[in-house]
Structure formats: structure tokens, C-alpha cells
């Protein structure tokens, strides 16, 4: 990864890659976790936020919601050949005993002439995953199966 923002740290984990993210708010934590995921995949500076897509994802708790969010983004990257650069979480809350996230993501199709995809993420794991509220906001560690 090129130089990382202060809120993001890369973690080596037995053949896999992980990220540790901190944020002031829960929506910002989910936005930054998504950005951190795409920083693992590519050089974000080369990705244009040309097209917007709205998304809604659901999970049984905050951790499941985060895994579902990042997994959906990775699925769209892998299957639809998309790269995303901007992530805007409009809301996170509970509805009908489920956690629900609504967001808009901005990016573009992969262009092999402009984009270098460094690696592929097979899965976003629950290994050691805990979305935690801290004295200074929120933090999470995510491990990717590579």
C-alpha cells in the first residue's frame, strides 16, 4: 500500500492481510473500513469517483453488518469489475431486529490501462473481528482471506 492515512494501519496475519481502522463515529468507521479494503486492492489515487451506486446491507449485529458491507463491495469488485474510491454512509441503525446500513459509493469500472489491482480478497472474515466503541470514538480490526 502507498502511504496510509493516520486512521488506517495494515496488519500482517499468517499469510493474510488485515486492517485496523479508527474513526470518530460508527458511520465513519464503516466508510473508512471500506476505503481501507480498497487500499489493499489498488492505488485509490488512480480511481475516479465517476459513478455513484446506492447500497443497503443488513446484518444480525454490527460485526455481521461490517462483514456484509465489505463482502458486498468486494463481490461487486470481483464480479462486476468495479473499483470504489468514495464511501458515504447515510445511516446505520436497527430495523426489525437487524442492523441496516444505507450508503452511496462512488467509483468506476476497472481499466487495466490505468488501474493496478495488487491482490484479490477471497473473503472478509469474522476472525478476531470486533467493532468497538473506544474513549476516542470507534475502532475495528478486519482480517481478509487472500
Phi, psi and omega in degrees: 000141172294185183306137186261148173294159185296338182276359185234135175227135177273143181236128172276134183217095176030068176083352177248179177235144176226166175228148172241128185234139173236152182202163179283325184230163178296314176302319179296324178299316179292321176297313182291325176297321177294315178298318178300322177299314181285338172291331174292322186281323190205177173271106186299334181298338181269356183262127178269136177277055191284326185234137179258141176227132175266147183221147170229127177230155183229150176206161184287335178208181183299320181295314179296324178295317179295316178298317180296318179300306181292324178294320178295317177297317179294322177299313180296325176296311186289312187275317183266358179057054181245149169237140181241147183237325182241138184227121182234106180275117180281323180200149170223128179188186181253141175217128177050049178063021175231152170275137182230134176242133173238131186209163171240132177242147181234137179185209183200168175294151176297130176242105184303339179283337182245335187250136171250118175266113187289325186200174174239141176263120178286319183201151169266125188257164173269359184302116178064014184281126174210120173277115187237138173275131182242178176300328185257006181141242185223154178211153175206149172242131181234133176251132179256134172278117186264000000 
